[in-house]
Amino acid sequence: MYVEKLTPIRARQPYPIILIHGGSATASYWTDTPDGREGWAQYFVAQGFVVYLVDQPARGRSAWQEGLDGKLHVVGAEAIEQLFTQPEAFDLWPQARLHTQFPDGGLGHSRIGDPIFDQFYASIVPYLSNNAETQRLSRDAVAALLDRIGPAVLLTHSDSGPIGWLVADARPDLVRGIVAVEPKRQRLEDLVPAMIDALEGWSVAVKRRREERAEQKRQWEEQDRKRKDIERQVRVEGYRIKFLQRQVERKREIDGLAGLIELWGQAENPDPRFAELLDFAGIYQKWLEAKLAPEAIAKRIAELKLMDDDVYIWDDKRLD
């Protein structure tokens, strides 16, 4: 898209203005009038605005490309007379007779043959016949311009009215305001392609976001799994250490019982009441020795590794 920048000697306004012309026109609409007066572009520059003038894609200096862009349409001079320069002479709608605004070149009318009309019509250029295509291309081009220059105010006219709103939808953070002069009404059938594009873009963004969340969830679950594995390893190691400590204590008990039993066995005329205690000590000694058997210890350690998460490291009862 062709873009022309006008910069005042001293910029006094916080945001630049992008002037977007209407149908059949180019950026030259904003630089002067058919009767030779200065245009809106000069006015805004005088007020301290940086001004950007654009030729919409596929027209004027934003050249139409055969095989890429759609069909072109040209507005005839008679249609210009009826719609813009002298509608009061045709009375095609109730308010047409009230029109008085377009200047004439001294012939008393603003129609073909009048020098001002002829100058005006000389600026008419072919443009895309498909409004939806025009709006889509212009939306993307102006959005790309905003990406380069930053926040700005859009000033649209007539046929470009819908373009301003589409650009605001595409770059809500970069459009600081929209001034729509005599904006064209947006027909639903013209909106459908843009709506489809917007929905497709939204769908892609939603899908991407869902994929990102799924990946984040997967990574979190993997980290959580690793954390639980480490905690379990620490817990099992605690079980093992505590269990082995208990075996050391049991070995001491066995050694003590063995000495006590030997001592009791050497006693002369022992009290009969000690006979039952001596039998119990022998049974307890055998039970402890069974607990200390290598195969029993190995089996118990294997069982400890399978304990569920509700088992605490220092649960003595579960470690017996």
C-alpha positions as CSV (number, residue, x, y, z in Angstrom):
1,M,0.0,0.0,0.0
2,Y,1.3,3.4,-1.0
3,V,1.8,5.7,2.1
4,E,2.8,9.4,2.1
5,K,3.9,11.1,5.3
6,L,3.4,14.9,5.9
7,T,5.3,16.2,9.0
8,P,4.8,19.7,10.4
9,I,7.8,21.8,11.4
10,R,6.8,21.2,15.0
11,A,4.5,18.4,15.8
12,R,2.1,19.4,18.6
13,Q,-0.3,16.6,18.7
14,P,0.2,13.3,20.6
15,Y,-1.0,11.0,17.8
16,P,-0.7,11.1,14.0
17,I,-3.7,10.9,11.7
18,I,-4.1,8.4,9.0
19,L,-6.4,9.7,6.2
20,I,-8.2,6.9,4.3
21,H,-10.0,8.1,1.2
22,G,-13.4,6.8,-0.1
23,G,-14.5,5.0,-3.2
24,S,-13.1,5.9,-6.7
25,A,-10.5,8.1,-5.0
26,T,-6.9,8.2,-3.9
27,A,-5.0,10.1,-1.3
28,S,-5.0,13.2,-3.6
29,Y,-8.6,13.8,-2.4
30,W,-7.0,15.1,0.9
31,T,-4.4,17.4,-0.6
32,D,-6.5,19.9,-2.5
33,T,-10.0,20.6,-3.8
34,P,-11.1,20.6,-7.5
35,D,-11.4,24.4,-7.4
36,G,-7.8,24.8,-6.1
37,R,-8.2,25.2,-2.4
38,E,-6.0,23.5,0.2
39,G,-7.3,20.1,1.4
40,W,-7.7,18.5,4.8
41,A,-4.2,17.2,4.8
42,Q,-2.7,20.7,4.9
43,Y,-5.2,21.7,7.5
44,F,-4.2,19.0,9.9
45,V,-0.5,19.6,9.3
46,A,-1.1,23.2,10.2
47,Q,-2.7,22.1,13.4
48,G,0.5,20.2,14.4
49,F,-0.5,16.7,13.3
50,V,1.7,14.2,11.6
51,V,-0.4,13.1,8.6
52,Y,-0.3,9.8,6.7
53,L,-2.0,9.6,3.3
54,V,-2.7,6.2,1.8
55,D,-3.9,4.9,-1.5
56,Q,-6.0,1.9,-0.8
57,P,-4.6,-1.4,-2.2
58,A,-5.2,-2.2,-5.9
59,R,-5.8,1.4,-6.9
60,G,-3.8,4.6,-7.7
61,R,-0.2,4.3,-6.6
62,S,-1.0,1.0,-4.8
63,A,-0.9,-0.7,-8.1
64,W,-3.6,-3.2,-9.1
65,Q,-2.0,-6.5,-10.1
66,E,-3.4,-8.7,-12.8
67,G,-4.1,-12.3,-11.7
68,L,-3.8,-11.3,-8.0
69,D,-6.4,-8.6,-7.4
70,G,-10.1,-8.9,-8.4
71,K,-12.1,-7.1,-11.1
72,L,-12.0,-3.3,-11.4
73,H,-15.0,-1.0,-11.5
74,V,-15.1,2.6,-12.8
75,V,-17.8,5.1,-11.9
76,G,-19.1,7.0,-14.9
77,A,-19.3,10.8,-15.1
78,E,-23.1,10.7,-15.2
79,A,-23.2,8.8,-11.9
80,I,-20.9,11.4,-10.4
81,E,-23.3,14.1,-11.5
82,Q,-26.2,12.2,-10.0
83,L,-24.6,11.2,-6.7
84,F,-22.1,13.9,-5.8
85,T,-21.9,17.1,-7.8
86,Q,-25.5,18.1,-8.7
87,P,-28.0,15.6,-7.3
88,E,-30.6,18.3,-7.0
89,A,-31.0,18.2,-10.8
90,F,-32.0,14.5,-10.8
91,D,-34.1,14.3,-7.6
92,L,-33.3,10.6,-7.1
93,W,-34.1,10.8,-3.3
94,P,-36.2,13.1,-1.1
95,Q,-33.3,15.2,0.1
96,A,-31.5,15.5,-3.2
97,R,-33.1,18.9,-4.0
98,L,-31.5,20.4,-0.9
99,H,-27.9,19.9,-2.2
100,T,-25.9,23.1,-2.6
101,Q,-22.3,22.2,-1.7
102,F,-20.4,21.4,-4.8
103,P,-18.7,24.5,-6.5
104,D,-19.2,25.3,-10.2
105,G,-16.8,27.0,-12.6
106,G,-19.1,29.8,-13.6
107,L,-21.4,27.8,-15.9
108,G,-24.2,27.6,-13.3
109,H,-24.0,23.9,-12.9
110,S,-21.6,21.2,-11.7
111,R,-21.9,18.7,-14.5
112,I,-19.9,17.5,-17.5
113,G,-18.3,20.4,-19.2
114,D,-17.8,22.5,-16.1
115,P,-14.1,23.0,-15.5
116,I,-14.3,22.2,-11.8
117,F,-16.4,19.1,-12.5
118,D,-14.0,17.9,-15.1
119,Q,-11.1,18.5,-12.8
120,F,-12.9,16.5,-10.1
121,Y,-13.7,13.6,-12.5
122,A,-10.1,13.5,-13.7
123,S,-9.2,12.3,-10.2
124,I,-11.6,9.3,-10.3
125,V,-9.7,6.0,-10.6
126,P,-10.8,2.4,-11.1
127,Y,-11.2,0.4,-7.9
128,L,-12.1,-3.2,-6.9
129,S,-15.7,-4.0,-7.6
130,N,-15.8,-6.4,-4.6
131,N,-16.2,-4.3,-1.4
132,A,-15.3,-7.2,0.8
133,E,-12.0,-7.6,-0.9
134,T,-11.3,-3.9,-0.7
135,Q,-12.0,-3.9,3.0
136,R,-9.9,-7.0,3.7
137,L,-6.9,-5.7,1.8
138,S,-7.2,-2.2,3.3
139,R,-7.7,-3.6,6.8
140,D,-4.5,-5.6,6.6
141,A,-2.5,-2.8,5.0
142,V,-3.5,-0.1,7.5
143,A,-3.0,-2.6,10.4
144,A,0.6,-3.2,9.0
145,L,1.1,0.6,8.9
146,L,0.0,0.9,12.5
147,D,2.5,-1.9,13.5
148,R,5.3,0.3,12.0
149,I,4.2,3.8,13.2
150,G,2.5,3.0,16.5
151,P,-0.8,4.4,17.8
152,A,-2.8,6.8,15.6
153,V,-6.2,8.3,14.8
154,L,-8.1,7.0,11.7
155,L,-10.1,9.5,9.6
156,T,-12.3,7.7,7.1
157,H,-14.7,9.0,4.5
158,S,-17.7,7.5,2.7
159,D,-16.7,4.1,1.3
160,S,-13.8,3.7,3.7
161,G,-16.0,4.0,6.8
162,P,-16.1,0.3,7.5
163,I,-12.4,0.0,7.0
164,G,-11.8,2.1,10.1
165,W,-13.9,-0.2,12.3
166,L,-12.2,-3.4,10.8
167,V,-8.8,-1.9,11.6
168,A,-9.8,-1.1,15.1
169,D,-10.9,-4.7,15.5
170,A,-7.6,-6.0,14.2
171,R,-5.4,-3.5,16.2
172,P,-7.5,-2.3,19.2
173,D,-4.4,-1.2,21.1
174,L,-3.1,1.0,18.3
175,V,-6.3,2.8,17.2
176,R,-6.7,5.8,19.4
177,G,-9.8,7.1,17.7
178,I,-11.9,7.0,14.6
179,V,-13.4,10.0,12.8
180,A,-15.9,8.7,10.2
181,V,-17.1,11.4,7.8
182,E,-20.3,10.4,6.0
183,P,-19.4,6.7,6.5
184,K,-20.8,4.1,4.2
185,R,-23.3,1.7,5.8
186,Q,-21.9,-1.8,6.3
187,R,-24.0,-4.4,4.6
188,L,-24.2,-7.8,6.3
189,E,-23.0,-9.5,3.1
190,D,-20.0,-7.3,3.0
191,L,-19.2,-8.1,6.6
192,V,-19.4,-11.9,6.2
193,P,-15.9,-12.4,4.7
194,A,-14.3,-10.2,7.3
195,M,-16.3,-12.1,10.0
196,I,-15.1,-15.4,8.6
197,D,-11.5,-14.1,8.7
198,A,-11.9,-12.9,12.2
199,L,-13.4,-16.2,13.3
200,E,-10.7,-18.2,11.6
201,G,-8.1,-16.0,13.4
202,W,-9.9,-16.5,16.7
203,S,-10.1,-20.2,16.1
204,V,-6.4,-20.5,15.4
205,A,-5.6,-18.4,18.5
206,V,-7.9,-20.6,20.7
207,K,-6.4,-23.8,19.3
208,R,-2.9,-22.5,20.0
209,R,-3.8,-21.4,23.5
210,R,-5.3,-24.8,24.2
211,E,-2.2,-26.6,22.9
212,E,-0.1,-24.3,25.1
213,R,-2.2,-25.1,28.2
214,A,-2.1,-28.8,27.4
215,E,1.7,-28.7,27.1
216,Q,1.9,-26.7,30.4
217,K,-0.3,-29.3,32.1
218,R,1.8,-32.1,30.7
219,Q,5.0,-30.5,32.0
220,W,3.5,-29.8,35.4
221,E,2.3,-33.4,35.7
222,E,5.8,-34.6,34.7
223,Q,7.4,-32.4,37.3
224,D,4.9,-33.5,39.9
225,R,5.6,-37.2,39.0
226,K,9.3,-36.6,39.4
227,R,8.7,-34.8,42.7
228,K,6.6,-37.7,44.0
229,D,9.2,-40.2,42.9
230,I,11.9,-38.4,44.8
231,E,9.7,-38.1,47.9
232,R,8.9,-41.9,47.6
233,Q,12.6,-42.7,47.3
234,V,13.4,-40.6,50.4
235,R,10.5,-42.2,52.3
236,V,11.5,-45.8,51.3
237,E,15.1,-45.1,52.3
238,G,13.8,-43.9,55.6
239,Y,11.9,-47.1,56.0
240,R,15.0,-49.1,55.2
241,I,17.2,-47.2,57.6
242,K,14.7,-47.4,60.4
243,F,14.1,-51.1,59.8
244,L,17.9,-51.9,59.9
245,Q,18.1,-49.9,63.1
246,R,15.5,-52.1,64.6
247,Q,17.4,-55.2,63.5
248,V,20.5,-53.9,65.3
249,E,18.4,-53.4,68.4
250,R,17.0,-57.0,68.1
251,K,20.5,-58.4,67.8
252,R,21.4,-56.7,71.0
253,E,18.2,-58.2,72.6
254,I,19.2,-61.7,71.3
255,D,22.7,-61.3,72.7
256,G,21.3,-60.2,76.1
257,L,18.7,-63.1,76.1
258,A,21.4,-65.6,75.2
259,G,23.6,-64.5,78.2
260,L,20.6,-64.5,80.5
261,I,19.4,-67.9,79.5
262,E,23.0,-69.3,79.9
263,L,23.2,-67.7,83.4
264,W,19.8,-69.1,84.4
265,G,20.8,-72.6,83.1
266,Q,23.8,-72.7,85.4
267,A,21.8,-71.9,88.5
268,E,21.5,-74.6,91.2
269,N,18.1,-75.4,92.4
270,P,16.4,-72.6,90.4
271,D,13.0,-71.4,91.5
272,P,10.4,-73.3,89.6
273,R,8.7,-70.0,88.7
274,F,11.7,-69.1,86.6
275,A,11.2,-72.3,84.4
276,E,8.2,-70.7,82.7
277,L,10.1,-67.4,82.2
278,L,13.1,-69.3,80.9
279,D,10.9,-71.1,78.3
280,F,9.4,-67.8,77.2
281,A,12.9,-66.2,76.9
282,G,13.9,-69.1,74.6
283,I,10.8,-68.8,72.4
284,Y,11.3,-65.0,72.1
285,Q,15.0,-65.5,71.3
286,K,14.0,-67.9,68.4
287,W,11.4,-65.3,67.2
288,L,14.0,-62.6,67.1
289,E,16.6,-64.8,65.4
290,A,13.9,-65.6,62.7
291,K,13.4,-61.9,62.2
292,L,17.2,-61.4,61.7
293,A,17.5,-64.2,59.2
294,P,19.0,-62.8,55.9
295,E,16.0,-64.0,53.8
296,A,13.5,-62.5,56.2
297,I,15.3,-59.1,56.2
298,A,15.5,-59.1,52.4
299,K,11.8,-59.9,52.1
300,R,10.8,-57.2,54.5
301,I,12.9,-54.5,52.8
302,A,11.2,-55.5,49.5
303,E,7.8,-55.1,51.2
304,L,8.8,-51.7,52.5
305,K,9.4,-50.5,49.0
306,L,5.8,-51.2,48.1
307,M,4.3,-49.4,51.0
308,D,1.6,-46.8,50.0
309,D,1.9,-43.1,50.4
310,D,0.0,-43.2,53.7
311,V,2.8,-44.9,55.5
312,Y,5.0,-42.6,57.5
313,I,8.8,-43.1,57.8
314,W,8.7,-43.4,61.6
315,D,5.7,-45.7,61.9
316,D,7.3,-48.3,64.1
317,K,4.4,-50.7,64.0
318,R,4.6,-51.0,60.2
319,L,8.3,-51.6,60.4
320,D,8.2,-54.6,62.7
